[in-house]
Amino acid sequence: MNYKTRVKDFVVSNLLFGAAGDLKDNMSFLESGTIDSTGVLEIIMFLEETYGIKVEPEDMVPENLDSIDRISEFLTRKLGTPTTQ
C-alpha cells in the first residue's frame, strides 16, 4: 500500500468517520474545513506510529501536512519511495 492510500484510509476512517465525500488528494484540509487543528495532531500521531518517524516541530507546516498529496510527498522525502510502504 502506498503512502497516499494509507493516509487517505486513515483520514476517511478516523477523522471523517467513513464519509469521504468529495475529498480529493490535493484538497487543503484546513481551507476546506475537512480537518481542524486537532485532526492535524491526530494525523501526526498516526504518521509517527505507523512509519516510525518523528515529525519535528519544523515539519509541522501546511506545506507538509495540509493534504493527502502533501503528506505523501513529506513521507517520500522522509522515508523514500511510496511503493515500498
N, C-alpha and C positions, 0 to 999 in steps of 0.2 A: 504494500500500500504506500502510495507516495504522500508527501507532506500535505499537499492541498486536500486530498481526500480525507486523511486522518483528522486534520484540523477542522475541516468543514463538518465532518461527522460529529466531532466534539461540540462545536458551536451549535449545531442544529439540535443535538440530543440534550445538551446540558444547559444551554443559555436561551434557546428558542423553544424548548420543550417539544421538540419534534415537528414544529411548524416552520419549515424552511421558507415558505412564502416566495418572495421574489429575490431572495438572497443570491447575489452574484459574487464571483470570486474577487472582482475588483471594487466592490462596493465598500465605501468607508463605513465602518461600524459606527463611529461617533457621529458623523454628519447625517447618516440615515436614521440615527436613533435606534439602530438594531441592538447595540450593546452599550451599556453605560460604563463608567469607570470601574465599578465593581466587577463587571463582566471581563474587563481587560485584565484585572488581577486574577480572575479565575483562569483565563487563558494562559497567563504567565505561569501559574502553578501547574497547569496541565503540561505545558511545554517542558518545564523543569523536571517533572515526574516522568513524563513519557520518554523524553530524549536524553535525560541525564545531563542537562546543561544548567548553567547558572545564567539567568537573564539579569545582567548587571544594570544598575540604575541608568547608566548612559545608553543602554539598549532600549529603555522603556520610553520610546518616542513613537509618534504616529507613523513615521517612515518605516518602522519595523513591525508594528503590531495593529495597524488600523484596517486591515482587510485580510482575507484569506490569501490573496496573492502576495501581499507584503510579508505576512508571517512565513509563507513558503519560501520566499526569497531570503528572509532572515535565517531560516533554518538551513537553507542551502549554503549560505555563507558560513554559518557556524559549524555545520556538520558535513557538508558535502552533497553529492548528487541525490535528488529526491527519489530516484528509482530504487535506492538501496534501503530506504526507511519506509 
